[in-house]
């Protein structure tokens, strides 16, 4: 896919339009970026990611009348490490930050991709009144078999060989269509990975999400990429989710891999906005 602008310019322009808010996290701050006005929608990113995971979606939600609040999870991106790295330790700064930012506007809609889906579920369980609705996107932790991923070493590679390996790694984990691993996706990959400091071993797999979902008072829905590699077979994921949340809505984005909102943004945005416009059942 050919970009009209350089990746750095795309990210910098979107970042410059955001209102940056910092709230306490560990010995430092948790960083939130806010665009637009209207009904708040909180977006969370995946492991070794940042708010940039939503680069292709933020403007669509603002145009739909939403105030978009995208966070860097504790120990990711620009956010400091939490005082503790367990579920409560990660959930606490997020919940307290949302209370500081939104106050009486809580509860609000919350959408978590991959790692942040589990983090948001624990936040919703431990801090009732924060989440009005929880939408999970391609999340692990449902006690389903992990899919085959294909990642190769980048260190020592330069030039076109390095770019080719980064592109292959994106398609080996995050994306389905080789053309989706464009220069923007490649540009985000290593900086976000290097900024991720939180040890998430044991945070999600195998069943940490499945265990906490019955404790979430808010309605729960999910969106999955048709060809999600790490968490494959949407029908299997739907069955696992509905084993504990039988009324959960579940939508599949055709032709998308794990990072569905990047790979098929228009279809994903229609699915998410459609869920949020529908009376909750899950």
Buried (B, 14 or more C-beta within 10 A) or exposed (E): EEEEEEBEEBBEEBEEBBEEBBBBBBEBBBBBBBBBEEBBBBBBBBBBBBBBBBBBBBBBBBEBEBBBBBBBBBBBBBBBBBBEBEBEBBBBBBBBBBBBBBEEEBBBBBBBBBBBBBBBBBBBBBBBEBBBBBBBBBBBBBBBEEBEEEEEEBEEBEEEEBBEBBBBBBBBBBBBBEEBBBBBBBBBBBEBBEBBBBEBEEBBBBBBBBBBBEEBEBBBBBBBBBBBBBBBBBEBBBEBBBEBBEEBBBBBBEBBBBBBBBBBBEBBBBBBBEBBEEEBEB
